[in-house]
Amino acid sequence: DMEKKTSKVTVDQLSFHPNDTIAEVTVNGVNRAVQVGVEDNTGLFAIKMYGAKVDILVMSPAEYELSKYMNEPAVVDTCNLLLSPMPGTLISYAVKEGDHVVEGQELCIVEAMKMQNILRSARSGVIGKCIGVVGSSVHADEIILEFSSEEQGEEEENELQQ
């Protein structure tokens, strides 16, 4: 079990261009060459040195000072939602509200760029609400349908058994 350690590292000098894969840096007074990965969609660079990999965010001093005043982004729980993976048109539903579905079951079809994409369930559960309207346009990450919460599904099953 590895313990998390936090260390302060001061980069005194940096010679790097975003198209390069190696950066020359002076870290805590010692000259080093580090391997720099491609910047990802969140602005992070993967840095490798002596077999260790660290994700870093490069900011100007002004950006860093302003970042102290920014709130952390809220984490949105989407486990009970089916989101459109792309912009397109909702063609049809293969389920209706109240249906029990299993992982991998077809839920609906979204057409994008003249291709029909079957959207399947990532989990088992009960369909709570079909939000998207068949024939209408959907944006990427737009909610198409919602699963019932676990508690609602269990209450419905108990009512059916009685």
C-alpha positions in Angstrom: 0.0 0.0 0.0 1.6 3.2 -1.2 1.3 6.4 0.8 0.6 9.6 -1.0 3.4 12.1 -0.6 3.2 15.7 -1.5 6.4 17.6 -2.3 7.1 21.2 -3.3 9.0 21.4 -6.6 10.3 24.7 -7.9 10.9 24.9 -11.6 13.7 27.6 -12.0 14.0 27.5 -15.8 12.0 25.8 -18.5 13.0 25.4 -22.2 10.1 23.8 -24.0 7.9 24.1 -27.1 4.5 22.3 -27.1 5.5 20.4 -30.3 8.6 18.9 -28.6 8.6 15.7 -26.6 11.6 16.6 -24.4 11.8 19.6 -22.1 15.0 20.9 -20.4 14.2 22.1 -16.9 16.0 23.2 -13.8 14.2 21.7 -10.9 15.2 22.7 -7.4 18.6 23.9 -8.8 19.3 20.7 -10.7 19.2 20.5 -14.6 17.0 17.7 -15.9 15.5 16.5 -19.2 11.9 15.3 -18.9 9.7 13.5 -21.4 6.5 15.5 -22.1 3.4 13.8 -23.4 0.7 15.4 -25.6 -1.6 17.9 -24.0 -5.0 16.3 -23.3 -8.4 17.9 -23.7 -8.3 19.3 -20.1 -5.0 21.1 -20.6 -2.9 18.6 -18.7 0.5 17.4 -19.9 1.9 14.0 -18.8 5.5 14.4 -17.6 7.8 11.4 -17.3 11.2 11.3 -15.5 13.0 8.4 -14.0 10.1 6.1 -14.7 7.6 8.2 -12.7 4.6 9.8 -14.5 3.0 13.0 -13.3 0.1 15.0 -14.8 0.8 18.8 -14.7 -1.1 21.9 -15.7 1.0 24.6 -17.1 -0.1 28.2 -16.3 1.3 31.6 -16.5 1.9 33.4 -13.2 -1.2 35.5 -13.8 -3.4 32.4 -14.6 -2.1 30.8 -11.4 -3.1 33.8 -9.3 -6.5 34.0 -10.8 -7.1 30.2 -10.5 -7.0 30.6 -6.7 -10.3 32.4 -6.9 -12.0 29.8 -9.1 -14.5 27.2 -7.6 -13.9 23.5 -8.3 -16.3 22.3 -11.0 -19.3 20.5 -9.7 -19.3 16.7 -10.3 -22.6 15.7 -12.0 -23.8 12.2 -11.4 -25.1 10.8 -14.7 -25.4 7.2 -13.8 -29.2 7.2 -14.0 -29.2 9.0 -17.4 -28.7 8.0 -21.0 -27.0 10.9 -22.8 -26.7 11.4 -26.5 -23.0 10.6 -27.5 -23.3 13.0 -30.5 -25.5 15.5 -32.1 -28.2 13.9 -34.3 -31.9 13.0 -34.5 -33.7 10.6 -32.1 -35.2 8.0 -34.5 -36.9 5.6 -32.1 -37.1 4.1 -28.7 -36.8 0.3 -28.2 -38.1 0.7 -24.6 -40.9 2.5 -22.8 -41.3 3.9 -19.3 -41.5 1.2 -16.6 -39.6 -1.4 -18.7 -37.0 -3.5 -17.0 -33.8 -3.5 -19.0 -30.5 -5.4 -18.7 -27.0 -4.3 -19.5 -26.4 -4.2 -23.2 -30.1 -4.0 -24.2 -31.0 -1.6 -27.0 -32.6 1.6 -25.7 -33.0 3.8 -28.7 -31.5 4.9 -32.0 -29.9 8.2 -32.8 -29.1 9.0 -36.4 -26.0 11.1 -37.1 -24.5 11.9 -40.4 -26.9 9.4 -42.1 -25.7 6.6 -39.8 -28.1 5.0 -37.3 -26.4 4.4 -33.9 -27.9 2.0 -31.5 -27.6 3.2 -27.9 -27.5 0.4 -25.4 -27.9 0.3 -21.7 -24.7 0.5 -19.6 -26.5 -1.1 -16.7 -29.6 -3.1 -15.6 -32.5 -1.1 -14.2 -36.0 0.3 -14.8 -36.7 3.0 -17.4 -38.1 6.0 -15.4 -38.8 8.6 -18.1 -38.2 8.9 -21.9 -37.3 12.6 -22.2 -36.2 12.9 -25.8 -38.9 13.3 -28.5 -38.8 10.9 -31.4 -38.0 12.8 -34.6 -36.4 15.8 -32.8 -32.8 16.9 -32.8 -30.5 16.0 -29.9 -27.2 17.7 -28.9 -24.2 15.9 -27.6 -24.6 15.1 -23.9 -28.3 15.9 -24.0 -30.5 13.6 -21.8 -32.5 11.1 -23.8 -33.9 9.0 -21.1 -33.7 8.5 -17.3 -33.6 5.4 -15.3 -35.7 5.1 -12.1 -33.6 5.4 -9.0 -32.9 2.0 -7.2 -35.4 2.8 -4.4 -38.3 3.5 -6.9 -37.5 0.3 -8.8 -37.5 -1.8 -5.5 -40.8 -0.2 -4.4 -42.5 -1.0 -7.7 -41.2 -4.6 -7.5 -42.6 -5.0 -3.9 -46.0 -3.6 -5.0 -46.1 -6.1 -7.8 -45.3 -9.0 -5.5 -48.1 -8.1 -3.0 
